Amino acid sequence: MFFLVRIVASFGLFAFLAGIPDAARGQGDSNKGAVSDSTIVGELSRHDQYAVDLLEGLLRNNLSLERYDVSVITSTINEETGNPLGVVETKKRFISDGDEGRKMIVNRSKAEVIREDHGTDQRSFLQATIFGGEKQVFEFRPHVRRVMPVAANASVATTRGFPDFRFLGRSAFPRIDYEGLDDVAFVDNLHRYDAVKVLERSDTTLRIGLQGPPYGASSALVILEWVFDLRTLMPAEFRDYIGWQGKDERKLVTRERFSWKLVDNIYLPDQIVSDRLSYDRGANRELLDPPSVSYRTHHFVWHSVNKRIDPELLDGEKYSSVADFQVLVD
């Protein structure tokens, strides 16, 4: 459902500070409203280049996060056509020592599940996983302590939901796809003259859009939009749409709103509020309304940023049971 794109670093972030021309103003919620002053086919217009600079600056900011220790408290409400399906609250601790390749995720979840008779069931669990770099993967659950070979690192990271913070602000959080990270595809789209457009501007914000080529062999299109805050140069909002070649129709898949904080010269999320939509398909594979919606609010507490991580903290041999991790999510 989620068509995700990738980006690589290049940098021209501050070119737009001279101001965005009034001609850059777009129209409404459509990708058609952008005005271009490019006179040479294949070249980005001056104000569309500002948009490219902002996206490249976002990546450079994200790549500055190399080591970290962060708690993410998430509240999720799942609804289907207006009927609540349940509420889940999680607190996760993510620790990564960067190039050393060692990571830890501790997950404490509490769920309130609404039954068909409108009663509720309460469920909770605690789980921890340590990825040991070139050693083993340690998994801890109630009454379970399991050691797996290092080859399981990528697949376990995906199933346990360890996020890739490089994708903050340009893919729905948490982005956990570790396989097939093809950054070249995004850069190709980013620098095509007709892909990135300024849609609308104000004194403090710039709304930009990116439309890529059809996805694979299908007619589905990648359509992404951002609202950048020109005071911080970071996205205040991100939207991910599904579109179709030759059609004006598009469907919203993800909407995220961001609050950022500056920590050691890196903008890091303080809060992300997201709406994630999923659609049933009709007889002709068309997406049917109304969608099911998952509302999520992520709060971030940054304990350490680009500081040395104590190796013993990520040593799976030091832990005997999942109860040893409770202190990390209290």
ABEGO torsion letter per residue (X at the ends): XBBBBBBBBBBAAAAAAAEBBAAABBBEABAAABBBABABBGBBBAAAAAAAAAAAAAAAAAAABABBBBBBBBBBBBBBGGBBAEBBBBBBBBBBAEAAGBBBBBBBBBBBBBBAAGBBBBBBBBBBBBBAEABBBBBBBBGBBBBBBAAAAAAAAAAAGBBBAAABGABBOBBABABGBBAAAAAAAAABAAABBBABBBAABBBBBBBBBBBEABABBBBBBBBBBAAAGBBABBBBBBBBBGBABBBBABBBBBBBBBBGGBBBBABBBBBBBBBBBBAAGBBBOBBBBBBBBBBBBBABBGBBBBAAAABAAABABAAAAAAAAX
